[in-house]
Amino acid sequence: MKFSRTRTQLAVAPFLIFALALSVQDGGAKPQSTQSPTPETKTASPQAATPAIRTASNLVVVDVVVSDDGKPVTGLQQNSFRIFEDGREQSIKVFEAHNSADPSQVHTLPPLPPNTYSNFPETTVTTAANILLLDALNTPMKDQQYVRKQMTEYLKNIPAGTRVAVFTLASKLRIVQGFTSDRQPLLAALSDKASAPGVSPLLTDPDDSTLTNLNSGMQDAGASSQVISSLQQFQADLAAFQTDLRVQMTLDALKQLAAYLGGIPGRKNLIWFSGSFPISLDPDASLSNEFSAARNYSDQLKATSDLLNTSRVAVYPVDARGLFSAPMFNASNQGANYSGVAHGTPSASGNPGTRSGGGARSRNPANANPTNPNSFAGDRSKFVQTTADEHATMQELAQDTGGLAFYDTNGLKEALAKAIENGENYYTLAYIPDDAKFDGQFRKIQVKLAEQNHHLAYRQGYFAESSTAHSSNALLSPSEAAIQRGAPPSSQIPFKVRVLPSDDRALKDLKSQPGPAGLMAEKLRPPVKRYWIDYAGDMHPVVANVGSDGLHHLSIEFAAIAYDHDGKILNVANRAFKLNLQPAQYNQIMQSGLPFHQELDLPIGDVYLRLAVHDLSTDRIGSVEIPLRVSDKSPQN
């Protein structure tokens, strides 16, 4: 389901400093502006402007981390680097060296007027920004607790000027703490029990032996091989289904982060603490249908990596389980589950000392009476293969985005410190490809350095797509991640917005539109309060095509969605339209922003207002969430 189009007038907000006369193609409707059309609104000749498509995709930006024996190498110059695309050397147009040893230069945004909000990043940093993602969806509960403990120990001594944000992932992605270099709010965010995601509903506890005991119990009870086989097939199909959901939800979260971080300049280091995320599920020869549970997520992972690369996000996956043993060696699996298992069997990683949850060593089961001599070997083989697939996913995502993977270590605090150090010392290279044909094909990037003994980490390539490659010209769907209740804001299209109740004194003598405001306004229980929403959108990221008529053509959508605390949609107002602008008009909105006015009826109580600006040509979205306490009382004058 898509939101329906509404005939909201395109009116200039009172707080904006200019008015704009626009020609709008939307079923013949012409929204009114606050001024009559100026002479510049007449159709210009084709020679009035040079036809062009604005896009930033021509310049390919590559962040390169150079290290030697695990330590970052600094002080290199541009002539030390050579960069190639599909084997052809490219001319480096931009070169920057970034060093965490230099103090971060932070540009703080000026304070906004009352009742005015924006989705602009809070700060702009010259070095990398670091994001800690606590993944509860793919991590056992006991390992989540260990991760938080290790992160807390690191943040107590975080280097000065290091900017960090904290996100969590459970059923959805949530921002716990925005970017800050102050350790106190970061520590408070980690210690806040309300921010703890809890147990994953889609991840089986590795220490839960219920299914193993069930199978063994049925064997002991004399169940037929056909019944046992059907049970095992059901269990495998259910596990594959849960994995499908986890993979999709995880990749959706990474895409959300790519959209959110795309508005922040420079390199972003995503330090992702996760306990289970496979790249594939192999056929299982022990099942009656060995291919039913087989999966391969490589294509989805590649597509997500490309979005992260576009936003200059390097991924540093950290296995939250640390050193761990196979579940067959847990004490809960002793008894009749396996036969002839010797004490002291090492873990799959080859390390005899493994961590179980908060640091305790796991125990090996006592020798049991023989029941199924092959079950132990089969389960161990599956465990080794699954672990290898999970680590392969970590390696692939890190390599594709220029990050580094960490696993088989209990030193999560040290891994976090190394990831931040690695990601804050880097070089930025940028070039314009000599192949100007953007045909959607993958182009391989290779960076070479004169010093052959150094290790280089950088994005491995990109898809040469035009700026309109993802265009669907479709309105926002209610399921779109960027407009969900509680989702991180998206900065792909920055904007400012003022939100006021219609009876606010700042709107004195201004009349609201007649009738209910919003697609669901008539279903609201009275009393309701009318709110005015006035945008000023930055049109620089929005693609404008210059046609043969000399006009700049844009397709844009504004959406306002009101949610209650639990994420139920209360009311919606959205409008999509095409703009055909004279060069002078286009230049004006590029300087001052595009104004747009909406009105929306809201119920009394706590309301979470999600606002979005959507480029229909590229599917770029800017969004922000505003918590409101709607009152039926008029503001005090």
LOSE-920668 format. One record per residue (C-alpha): residue number from 1; residue in three letters; z, y, x. Coordinates in steps of 0.5 Angstrom, whole numbers, plus 2048, in hexadecimal, padded with zeros to 3 digits. Layout:
BEGIN
<NUM 'ala' <Z Y X>>;
...
//
This chain:
BEGIN
<1 'met' <800 800 800>>;
<2 'lys' <7FE 807 802>>;
<3 'phe' <802 80D 800>>;
<4 'ser' <7FD 811 7FB>>;
<5 'arg' <7FA 818 7FC>>;
<6 'thr' <7FE 81E 7F9>>;
<7 'arg' <7FB 824 7F8>>;
<8 'thr' <800 828 7FB>>;
<9 'gln' <7FE 82F 7FD>>;
<10 'leu' <7FC 831 804>>;
<11 'ala' <801 837 804>>;
<12 'val' <803 83B 80A>>;
<13 'ala' <80B 83A 80B>>;
<14 'pro' <80E 841 80B>>;
<15 'phe' <811 840 812>>;
<16 'leu' <80A 83F 815>>;
<17 'ile' <807 845 819>>;
<18 'phe' <800 844 817>>;
<19 'ala' <7FC 842 811>>;
<20 'leu' <7F6 83E 811>>;
<21 'ala' <7F0 83E 80C>>;
<22 'leu' <7ED 836 80C>>;
<23 'ser' <7E8 833 809>>;
<24 'val' <7EA 82C 807>>;
<25 'gln' <7E6 826 804>>;
<26 'asp' <7EB 822 800>>;
<27 'gly' <7E7 821 7F9>>;
<28 'gly' <7E5 828 7F8>>;
<29 'ala' <7EC 82B 7F9>>;
<30 'lys' <7ED 831 7FD>>;
<31 'pro' <7F4 833 7FF>>;
<32 'gln' <7F6 83A 7FE>>;
<33 'ser' <7F8 83E 804>>;
<34 'thr' <7FC 844 805>>;
<35 'gln' <7F6 848 807>>;
<36 'ser' <7EF 849 804>>;
<37 'pro' <7EA 846 809>>;
<38 'thr' <7E8 84A 80E>>;
<39 'pro' <7E1 84B 811>>;
<40 'glu' <7E2 845 816>>;
<41 'thr' <7E2 840 810>>;
<42 'lys' <7DB 840 80F>>;
<43 'thr' <7D7 83B 812>>;
<44 'ala' <7D5 83C 819>>;
<45 'ser' <7CF 83A 81C>>;
<46 'pro' <7CE 834 820>>;
<47 'gln' <7CE 838 827>>;
<48 'ala' <7D4 83B 825>>;
<49 'ala' <7D8 836 829>>;
<50 'thr' <7D7 830 82E>>;
<51 'pro' <7D7 829 82A>>;
<52 'ala' <7DD 826 82E>>;
<53 'ile' <7E2 820 82C>>;
<54 'arg' <7E9 822 82F>>;
<55 'thr' <7EC 81C 832>>;
<56 'ala' <7F1 81B 837>>;
<57 'ser' <7EE 814 839>>;
<58 'asn' <7E9 816 83E>>;
<59 'leu' <7EF 817 843>>;
<60 'val' <7F2 810 845>>;
<61 'val' <7F9 811 848>>;
<62 'val' <7FC 80C 84C>>;
<63 'asp' <803 80C 84E>>;
<64 'val' <804 808 855>>;
<65 'val' <80B 805 857>>;
<66 'val' <80A 803 85F>>;
<67 'ser' <810 7FF 862>>;
<68 'asp' <812 7FC 868>>;
<69 'asp' <817 7F6 868>>;
<70 'gly' <819 7F8 861>>;
<71 'lys' <81A 7FF 863>>;
<72 'pro' <816 805 861>>;
<73 'val' <811 808 866>>;
<74 'thr' <811 810 866>>;
<75 'gly' <80D 815 869>>;
<76 'leu' <806 813 869>>;
<77 'gln' <800 817 868>>;
<78 'gln' <7FA 817 863>>;
<79 'asn' <7F6 815 869>>;
<80 'ser' <7FA 80F 86A>>;
<81 'phe' <7F7 80C 863>>;
<82 'arg' <7F1 809 861>>;
<83 'ile' <7EF 808 859>>;
<84 'phe' <7EA 803 856>>;
<85 'glu' <7E8 802 84F>>;
<86 'asp' <7E4 7FB 84E>>;
<87 'gly' <7E3 7FB 856>>;
<88 'arg' <7E0 802 856>>;
<89 'glu' <7E4 807 85A>>;
<90 'gln' <7E6 80D 856>>;
<91 'ser' <7E7 815 858>>;
<92 'ile' <7EF 816 858>>;
<93 'lys' <7EF 81D 854>>;
<94 'val' <7F7 81D 853>>;
<95 'phe' <7FC 81B 858>>;
<96 'glu' <804 81C 857>>;
<97 'ala' <809 819 85B>>;
<98 'his' <810 818 857>>;
<99 'asn' <817 817 85A>>;
<100 'ser' <81D 816 857>>;
<101 'ala' <821 819 85D>>;
<102 'asp' <81E 820 85A>>;
<103 'pro' <822 823 855>>;
<104 'ser' <81F 822 84E>>;
<105 'gln' <81C 829 84B>>;
<106 'val' <81E 829 844>>;
<107 'his' <81B 82D 83F>>;
<108 'thr' <81F 82E 839>>;
<109 'leu' <81C 830 833>>;
<110 'pro' <81E 837 830>>;
<111 'pro' <823 836 82A>>;
<112 'leu' <81F 835 823>>;
<113 'pro' <821 83A 81D>>;
<114 'pro' <825 837 818>>;
<115 'asn' <823 832 813>>;
<116 'thr' <81D 831 818>>;
<117 'tyr' <81C 82A 81C>>;
<118 'ser' <816 827 820>>;
<119 'asn' <814 821 824>>;
<120 'phe' <813 824 82A>>;
<121 'pro' <817 820 830>>;
<122 'glu' <81E 823 831>>;
<123 'thr' <81C 824 839>>;
<124 'thr' <816 823 83E>>;
<125 'val' <818 820 844>>;
<126 'thr' <814 820 84B>>;
<127 'thr' <816 819 84D>>;
<128 'ala' <816 813 848>>;
<129 'ala' <81A 812 842>>;
<130 'asn' <81E 80C 841>>;
<131 'ile' <81F 808 83B>>;
<132 'leu' <824 802 83A>>;
<133 'leu' <822 7FD 834>>;
<134 'leu' <827 7F8 832>>;
<135 'asp' <823 7F3 82F>>;
<136 'ala' <828 7EF 82A>>;
<137 'leu' <822 7EC 826>>;
<138 'asn' <820 7E8 82C>>;
<139 'thr' <827 7E7 82F>>;
<140 'pro' <82D 7E3 82E>>;
<141 'met' <833 7E6 82C>>;
<142 'lys' <837 7E4 832>>;
<143 'asp' <832 7E7 837>>;
<144 'gln' <832 7ED 833>>;
<145 'gln' <839 7EF 834>>;
<146 'tyr' <838 7ED 83C>>;
<147 'val' <832 7F2 83C>>;
<148 'arg' <836 7F8 839>>;
<149 'lys' <83C 7F6 83E>>;
<150 'gln' <837 7F7 844>>;
<151 'met' <834 7FD 841>>;
<152 'thr' <83A 800 840>>;
<153 'glu' <83C 7FF 847>>;
<154 'tyr' <836 802 84A>>;
<155 'leu' <836 808 845>>;
<156 'lys' <83D 80A 848>>;
<157 'asn' <83A 80B 84F>>;
<158 'ile' <833 80D 84D>>;
<159 'pro' <82F 812 852>>;
<160 'ala' <82F 819 850>>;
<161 'gly' <829 81C 84C>>;
<162 'thr' <827 815 84A>>;
<163 'arg' <825 815 843>>;
<164 'val' <826 810 83E>>;
<165 'ala' <825 80E 837>>;
<166 'val' <828 808 833>>;
<167 'phe' <824 804 82E>>;
<168 'thr' <826 7FD 82A>>;
<169 'leu' <821 7F8 827>>;
<170 'ala' <824 7F4 821>>;
<171 'ser' <820 7F4 81B>>;
<172 'lys' <81D 7FA 81D>>;
<173 'leu' <81D 7FF 823>>;
<174 'arg' <823 804 823>>;
<175 'ile' <824 80A 827>>;
<176 'val' <82B 80A 829>>;
<177 'gln' <82B 810 82E>>;
<178 'gly' <826 815 830>>;
<179 'phe' <824 817 837>>;
<180 'thr' <82A 819 83B>>;
<181 'ser' <82D 819 842>>;
<182 'asp' <834 81A 840>>;
<183 'arg' <837 813 840>>;
<184 'gln' <83C 815 83B>>;
<185 'pro' <838 814 835>>;
<186 'leu' <834 80E 838>>;
<187 'leu' <83B 80B 839>>;
<188 'ala' <83D 80C 832>>;
<189 'ala' <837 80A 82F>>;
<190 'leu' <838 803 832>>;
<191 'ser' <83F 803 830>>;
<192 'asp' <83E 804 829>>;
<193 'lys' <83E 7FE 825>>;
<194 'ala' <83A 801 81F>>;
<195 'ser' <834 801 824>>;
<196 'ala' <835 7FA 826>>;
<197 'pro' <82F 7F6 823>>;
<198 'gly' <833 7EF 822>>;
<199 'val' <830 7E8 821>>;
<200 'ser' <828 7E7 821>>;
<201 'pro' <826 7E4 81A>>;
<202 'leu' <820 7E1 81E>>;
<203 'leu' <823 7DE 824>>;
<204 'thr' <826 7D7 825>>;
<205 'asp' <82D 7D7 828>>;
<206 'pro' <82B 7D3 82F>>;
<207 'asp' <833 7D0 82E>>;
<208 'asp' <832 7CE 827>>;
<209 'ser' <831 7C7 827>>;
<210 'thr' <830 7C6 820>>;
<211 'leu' <829 7C4 820>>;
<212 'thr' <82A 7BF 826>>;
<213 'asn' <830 7BC 822>>;
<214 'leu' <82C 7BB 81C>>;
<215 'asn' <826 7B7 81F>>;
<216 'ser' <82B 7B3 823>>;
<217 'gly' <82F 7B2 81D>>;
<218 'met' <829 7B0 819>>;
<219 'gln' <827 7AB 81E>>;
<220 'asp' <82E 7A8 81E>>;
<221 'ala' <82E 7A7 817>>;
<222 'gly' <828 7A3 817>>;
<223 'ala' <823 7A8 814>>;
<224 'ser' <81C 7A6 815>>;
<225 'ser' <817 7A9 81B>>;
<226 'gln' <813 7AC 815>>;
<227 'val' <819 7B0 812>>;
<228 'ile' <81B 7B2 819>>;
<229 'ser' <814 7B4 81B>>;
<230 'ser' <814 7B8 815>>;
<231 'leu' <81A 7BC 816>>;
<232 'gln' <818 7BD 81D>>;
<233 'gln' <811 7C0 81B>>;
<234 'phe' <815 7C5 816>>;
<235 'gln' <81A 7C7 81B>>;
<236 'ala' <814 7C9 820>>;
<237 'asp' <810 7CC 81A>>;
<238 'leu' <816 7D1 818>>;
<239 'ala' <817 7D2 820>>;
<240 'ala' <810 7D4 821>>;
<241 'phe' <810 7D9 81A>>;
<242 'gln' <816 7DC 81D>>;
<243 'thr' <813 7DD 823>>;
<244 'asp' <80D 7E0 820>>;
<245 'leu' <811 7E5 81C>>;
<246 'arg' <815 7E7 823>>;
<247 'val' <80F 7E8 827>>;
<248 'gln' <80C 7ED 821>>;
<249 'met' <812 7F1 820>>;
<250 'thr' <813 7F2 828>>;
<251 'leu' <80C 7F4 829>>;
<252 'asp' <80D 7F9 823>>;
<253 'ala' <813 7FC 826>>;
<254 'leu' <80F 7FC 82D>>;
<255 'lys' <80A 800 829>>;
<256 'gln' <80F 805 826>>;
<257 'leu' <811 806 82D>>;
<258 'ala' <80B 807 830>>;
<259 'ala' <809 80D 82A>>;
<260 'tyr' <810 810 82B>>;
<261 'leu' <810 810 833>>;
<262 'gly' <808 813 833>>;
<263 'gly' <80B 81A 831>>;
<264 'ile' <80F 81A 837>>;
<265 'pro' <80B 81C 83E>>;
<266 'gly' <80B 817 844>>;
<267 'arg' <80D 810 845>>;
<268 'lys' <812 80D 841>>;
<269 'asn' <816 806 843>>;
<270 'leu' <818 802 83D>>;
<271 'ile' <81D 7FD 840>>;
<272 'trp' <81D 7F8 83B>>;
<273 'phe' <823 7F3 83A>>;
<274 'ser' <821 7ED 837>>;
<275 'gly' <823 7E5 836>>;
<276 'ser' <81D 7E2 833>>;
<277 'phe' <815 7E4 833>>;
<278 'pro' <810 7DF 834>>;
<279 'ile' <809 7E0 835>>;
<280 'ser' <807 7D9 832>>;
<281 'leu' <809 7D3 82F>>;
<282 'asp' <806 7CD 832>>;
<283 'pro' <804 7C7 82E>>;
<284 'asp' <80A 7C2 82D>>;
<285 'ala' <808 7BB 82E>>;
<286 'ser' <80E 7B8 82B>>;
<287 'leu' <80C 7BB 824>>;
<288 'ser' <808 7B7 81F>>;
<289 'asn' <803 7BE 81F>>;
<290 'glu' <804 7C0 826>>;
<291 'phe' <800 7C6 825>>;
<292 'ser' <803 7C9 81F>>;
<293 'ala' <808 7CD 822>>;
<294 'ala' <804 7CF 828>>;
<295 'arg' <803 7D7 829>>;
<296 'asn' <800 7DC 82E>>;
<297 'tyr' <802 7E3 82E>>;
<298 'ser' <7FE 7E5 834>>;
<299 'asp' <7F9 7EA 830>>;
<300 'gln' <7FE 7ED 82C>>;
<301 'leu' <802 7EE 832>>;
<302 'lys' <7FC 7F1 836>>;
<303 'ala' <7FB 7F6 830>>;
<304 'thr' <802 7F8 830>>;
<305 'ser' <802 7F9 838>>;
<306 'asp' <7FC 7FE 837>>;
<307 'leu' <800 802 832>>;
<308 'leu' <805 803 837>>;
<309 'asn' <801 804 83D>>;
<310 'thr' <7FD 80A 839>>;
<311 'ser' <804 80D 838>>;
<312 'arg' <806 80C 83F>>;
<313 'val' <80B 807 83E>>;
<314 'ala' <80D 802 843>>;
<315 'val' <811 7FC 841>>;
<316 'tyr' <817 7F9 845>>;
<317 'pro' <819 7F2 841>>;
<318 'val' <820 7F0 843>>;
<319 'asp' <822 7E9 841>>;
<320 'ala' <828 7EA 83D>>;
<321 'arg' <82B 7E3 83E>>;
<322 'gly' <82B 7E3 845>>;
<323 'leu' <82C 7DC 849>>;
<324 'phe' <82D 7D7 843>>;
<325 'ser' <82D 7D0 842>>;
<326 'ala' <829 7CC 83E>>;
<327 'pro' <82C 7CB 837>>;
<328 'met' <82C 7C3 838>>;
<329 'phe' <832 7C4 83D>>;
<330 'asn' <836 7C8 838>>;
<331 'ala' <83D 7C5 837>>;
<332 'ser' <83B 7C5 82F>>;
<333 'asn' <835 7C0 830>>;
<334 'gln' <83A 7BB 833>>;
<335 'gly' <83A 7B4 82F>>;
<336 'ala' <835 7B0 82C>>;
<337 'asn' <82F 7B6 82E>>;
<338 'tyr' <82D 7B3 834>>;
<339 'ser' <82E 7AD 839>>;
<340 'gly' <82F 7AD 840>>;
<341 'val' <830 7B4 842>>;
<342 'ala' <834 7B5 848>>;
<343 'his' <839 7BB 84A>>;
<344 'gly' <837 7C0 84E>>;
<345 'thr' <82F 7C1 84C>>;
<346 'pro' <82C 7C7 84E>>;
<347 'ser' <829 7CD 84A>>;
<348 'ala' <822 7CD 849>>;
<349 'ser' <822 7D3 84E>>;
<350 'gly' <825 7CE 853>>;
<351 'asn' <82B 7D2 853>>;
<352 'pro' <832 7CE 852>>;
<353 'gly' <836 7D4 851>>;
<354 'thr' <834 7D7 84A>>;
<355 'arg' <836 7DC 845>>;
<356 'ser' <838 7DA 83E>>;
<357 'gly' <839 7E0 83A>>;
<358 'gly' <83E 7E5 83D>>;
<359 'gly' <83E 7E2 844>>;
<360 'ala' <841 7DB 842>>;
<361 'arg' <83E 7D5 846>>;
<362 'ser' <83B 7D0 841>>;
<363 'arg' <83D 7C8 841>>;
<364 'asn' <839 7C2 841>>;
<365 'pro' <83A 7BD 83C>>;
<366 'ala' <83E 7B6 83D>>;
<367 'asn' <83A 7B0 83E>>;
<368 'ala' <838 7AD 837>>;
<369 'asn' <836 7A7 834>>;
<370 'pro' <82E 7A6 834>>;
<371 'thr' <82B 7A7 82E>>;
<372 'asn' <824 7AB 82F>>;
<373 'pro' <823 7AA 837>>;
<374 'asn' <81D 7AF 836>>;
<375 'ser' <820 7B4 832>>;
<376 'phe' <823 7B8 838>>;
<377 'ala' <81D 7B8 83D>>;
<378 'gly' <819 7BA 837>>;
<379 'asp' <81E 7C0 835>>;
<380 'arg' <81F 7C2 83C>>;
<381 'ser' <817 7C2 83D>>;
<382 'lys' <816 7C7 837>>;
<383 'phe' <81C 7CB 83A>>;
<384 'val' <819 7CC 841>>;
<385 'gln' <812 7CD 83E>>;
<386 'thr' <815 7D2 839>>;
<387 'thr' <819 7D6 83E>>;
<388 'ala' <812 7D6 842>>;
<389 'asp' <80E 7D9 83D>>;
<390 'glu' <814 7DF 83B>>;
<391 'his' <814 7E1 843>>;
<392 'ala' <80C 7E1 843>>;
<393 'thr' <80C 7E6 83D>>;
<394 'met' <811 7EA 841>>;
<395 'gln' <80D 7EA 847>>;
<396 'glu' <806 7EB 843>>;
<397 'leu' <809 7F1 83F>>;
<398 'ala' <80C 7F4 846>>;
<399 'gln' <806 7F3 84A>>;
<400 'asp' <801 7F6 844>>;
<401 'thr' <805 7FC 844>>;
<402 'gly' <807 7FD 84B>>;
<403 'gly' <80F 7FB 84A>>;
<404 'leu' <813 7F5 84D>>;
<405 'ala' <816 7EF 84A>>;
<406 'phe' <81D 7ED 84B>>;
<407 'tyr' <820 7E6 84A>>;
<408 'asp' <824 7E0 84D>>;
<409 'thr' <829 7E5 84F>>;
<410 'asn' <830 7E7 84C>>;
<411 'gly' <830 7EE 84F>>;
<412 'leu' <82D 7F1 849>>;
<413 'lys' <831 7F8 84B>>;
<414 'glu' <82D 7F7 852>>;
<415 'ala' <826 7F6 84F>>;
<416 'leu' <827 7FC 84A>>;
<417 'ala' <829 800 850>>;
<418 'lys' <823 7FD 854>>;
<419 'ala' <81E 7FE 84E>>;
<420 'ile' <820 806 84E>>;
<421 'glu' <81F 807 855>>;
<422 'asn' <819 803 855>>;
<423 'gly' <816 807 84F>>;
<424 'glu' <818 80E 851>>;
<425 'asn' <814 80E 858>>;
<426 'tyr' <80D 80E 857>>;
<427 'tyr' <806 811 858>>;
<428 'thr' <802 814 852>>;
<429 'leu' <7FA 813 853>>;
<430 'ala' <7F5 815 84E>>;
<431 'tyr' <7EE 815 84E>>;
<432 'ile' <7E8 816 849>>;
<433 'pro' <7E4 80F 849>>;
<434 'asp' <7DD 80F 84B>>;
<435 'asp' <7DB 80B 846>>;
<436 'ala' <7DB 810 840>>;
<437 'lys' <7D9 80A 83B>>;
<438 'phe' <7DF 809 836>>;
<439 'asp' <7DD 802 833>>;
<440 'gly' <7E4 7FF 832>>;
<441 'gln' <7E4 7FA 838>>;
<442 'phe' <7E9 7F9 83D>>;
<443 'arg' <7E9 7FC 844>>;
<444 'lys' <7ED 7FA 84A>>;
<445 'ile' <7F0 7FF 84E>>;
<446 'gln' <7F2 7FD 855>>;
<447 'val' <7F6 802 85A>>;
<448 'lys' <7F6 800 861>>;
<449 'leu' <7FA 803 867>>;
<450 'ala' <7F9 804 86E>>;
<451 'glu' <7FF 800 870>>;
<452 'gln' <7FE 7F9 86E>>;
<453 'asn' <805 7F7 86E>>;
<454 'his' <807 7FB 868>>;
<455 'his' <808 7F9 861>>;
<456 'leu' <804 7FD 85C>>;
<457 'ala' <806 7FC 854>>;
<458 'tyr' <802 800 84F>>;
<459 'arg' <7FE 7FF 849>>;
<460 'gln' <7F9 7FA 84A>>;
<461 'gly' <7F3 7FD 845>>;
<462 'tyr' <7F2 800 83F>>;
<463 'phe' <7ED 7FF 839>>;
<464 'ala' <7E8 805 839>>;
<465 'glu' <7E8 807 832>>;
<466 'ser' <7E6 80D 82F>>;
<467 'ser' <7EB 812 82B>>;
<468 'thr' <7E8 80F 825>>;
<469 'ala' <7E9 808 826>>;
<470 'his' <7EF 807 822>>;
<471 'ser' <7ED 80B 81C>>;
<472 'ser' <7ED 808 815>>;
<473 'asn' <7EE 80E 811>>;
<474 'ala' <7F3 80B 80D>>;
<475 'leu' <7F9 80E 80B>>;
<476 'leu' <800 80D 80D>>;
<477 'ser' <803 806 80B>>;
<478 'pro' <80A 806 809>>;
<479 'ser' <80B 800 80E>>;
<480 'glu' <808 805 813>>;
<481 'ala' <80E 804 819>>;
<482 'ala' <80E 80C 81B>>;
<483 'ile' <810 80D 813>>;
<484 'gln' <815 808 812>>;
<485 'arg' <81C 80A 811>>;
<486 'gly' <820 80A 818>>;
<487 'ala' <81A 809 81C>>;
<488 'pro' <81A 80E 823>>;
<489 'pro' <816 814 822>>;
<490 'ser' <80F 814 824>>;
<491 'ser' <80C 81A 828>>;
<492 'gln' <805 818 828>>;
<493 'ile' <804 81E 824>>;
<494 'pro' <809 823 825>>;
<495 'phe' <80B 828 820>>;
<496 'lys' <810 82D 81D>>;
<497 'val' <813 82D 816>>;
<498 'arg' <818 831 812>>;
<499 'val' <81B 82D 80C>>;
<500 'leu' <81F 831 807>>;
<501 'pro' <821 830 800>>;
<502 'ser' <81D 835 7FB>>;
<503 'asp' <823 839 7F9>>;
<504 'asp' <824 83B 800>>;
<505 'arg' <825 842 801>>;
<506 'ala' <81F 842 806>>;
<507 'leu' <81A 840 801>>;
<508 'lys' <81D 846 7FC>>;
<509 'asp' <817 848 7F7>>;
<510 'leu' <813 842 7F9>>;
<511 'lys' <811 83D 7F4>>;
<512 'ser' <810 836 7F4>>;
<513 'gln' <80A 832 7F2>>;
<514 'pro' <80B 830 7EA>>;
<515 'gly' <80D 829 7E8>>;
<516 'pro' <810 823 7EC>>;
<517 'ala' <80F 823 7F3>>;
<518 'gly' <80E 81C 7F6>>;
<519 'leu' <80A 816 7F4>>;
<520 'met' <811 813 7F2>>;
<521 'ala' <814 819 7EF>>;
<522 'glu' <814 817 7E8>>;
<523 'lys' <818 811 7EA>>;
<524 'leu' <81E 815 7ED>>;
<525 'arg' <824 815 7E9>>;
<526 'pro' <826 81D 7E8>>;
<527 'pro' <829 821 7EB>>;
<528 'val' <824 822 7F0>>;
<529 'lys' <823 827 7F5>>;
<530 'arg' <81C 82A 7F7>>;
<531 'tyr' <81B 82B 7FF>>;
<532 'trp' <815 82F 802>>;
<533 'ile' <812 82C 808>>;
<534 'asp' <80E 830 80D>>;
<535 'tyr' <80B 82E 813>>;
<536 'ala' <808 831 819>>;
<537 'gly' <804 82B 81D>>;
<538 'asp' <801 82B 824>>;
<539 'met' <7FA 829 823>>;
<540 'his' <7F9 828 82B>>;
<541 'pro' <7F9 820 82A>>;
<542 'val' <7F5 820 824>>;
<543 'val' <7EE 81F 825>>;
<544 'ala' <7E9 824 822>>;
<545 'asn' <7E1 823 822>>;
<546 'val' <7DD 828 823>>;
<547 'gly' <7D7 827 81E>>;
<548 'ser' <7D0 82A 81E>>;
<549 'asp' <7D2 82F 819>>;
<550 'gly' <7D7 832 81F>>;
<551 'leu' <7DD 830 81B>>;
<552 'his' <7E3 82D 81E>>;
<553 'his' <7E4 827 819>>;
<554 'leu' <7EB 824 819>>;
<555 'ser' <7EE 81E 814>>;
<556 'ile' <7F6 81F 813>>;
<557 'glu' <7FC 81C 80F>>;
<558 'phe' <802 81F 80D>>;
<559 'ala' <808 81A 80B>>;
<560 'ala' <80F 81B 808>>;
<561 'ile' <813 815 806>>;
<562 'ala' <81A 815 804>>;
<563 'tyr' <81E 80F 805>>;
<564 'asp' <826 80D 803>>;
<565 'his' <82A 80B 808>>;
<566 'asp' <828 804 807>>;
<567 'gly' <821 805 808>>;
<568 'lys' <81E 805 801>>;
<569 'ile' <819 80A 800>>;
<570 'leu' <81B 810 7FB>>;
<571 'asn' <815 814 7FB>>;
<572 'val' <80F 816 7FE>>;
<573 'ala' <80A 81C 7FF>>;
<574 'asn' <804 81B 803>>;
<575 'arg' <7FD 81E 804>>;
<576 'ala' <7F7 81D 808>>;
<577 'phe' <7F1 821 809>>;
<578 'lys' <7EB 823 80E>>;
<579 'leu' <7EB 82A 811>>;
<580 'asn' <7E5 82E 813>>;
<581 'leu' <7E6 833 817>>;
<582 'gln' <7E3 839 81A>>;
<583 'pro' <7E4 83A 822>>;
<584 'ala' <7E8 840 821>>;
<585 'gln' <7EC 83C 81C>>;
<586 'tyr' <7ED 836 820>>;
<587 'asn' <7EF 83A 826>>;
<588 'gln' <7F4 83D 822>>;
<589 'ile' <7F8 837 820>>;
<590 'met' <7F7 834 827>>;
<591 'gln' <7FC 83A 829>>;
<592 'ser' <800 83A 823>>;
<593 'gly' <800 834 820>>;
<594 'leu' <7FD 831 819>>;
<595 'pro' <802 834 813>>;
<596 'phe' <803 82F 80D>>;
<597 'his' <807 82F 807>>;
<598 'gln' <80A 82A 803>>;
<599 'glu' <810 829 7FD>>;
<600 'leu' <814 823 7FC>>;
<601 'asp' <819 822 7F6>>;
<602 'leu' <81F 81E 7F9>>;
<603 'pro' <825 81B 7F6>>;
<604 'ile' <82C 81E 7F7>>;
<605 'gly' <830 81A 7FD>>;
<606 'asp' <82E 818 804>>;
<607 'val' <827 818 805>>;
<608 'tyr' <823 816 80B>>;
<609 'leu' <81C 81A 80B>>;
<610 'arg' <817 817 810>>;
<611 'leu' <811 81C 811>>;
<612 'ala' <80A 81A 814>>;
<613 'val' <804 81D 817>>;
<614 'his' <7FE 818 817>>;
<615 'asp' <7F7 819 81B>>;
<616 'leu' <7F3 815 816>>;
<617 'ser' <7EE 814 81C>>;
<618 'thr' <7F2 811 821>>;
<619 'asp' <7F8 80F 81D>>;
<620 'arg' <7FD 813 822>>;
<621 'ile' <803 814 81E>>;
<622 'gly' <809 81A 81F>>;
<623 'ser' <80F 818 81B>>;
<624 'val' <816 81A 81B>>;
<625 'glu' <81C 819 816>>;
<626 'ile' <821 81E 813>>;
<627 'pro' <827 81C 810>>;
<628 'leu' <829 820 80A>>;
<629 'arg' <82F 821 806>>;
<630 'val' <82C 823 7FF>>;
<631 'ser' <830 827 7FB>>;
<632 'asp' <830 82A 7F3>>;
<633 'lys' <833 830 7F5>>;
<634 'ser' <82F 836 7F7>>;
<635 'pro' <830 838 7FF>>;
<636 'gln' <835 83E 800>>;
<637 'asn' <832 845 801>>;
//
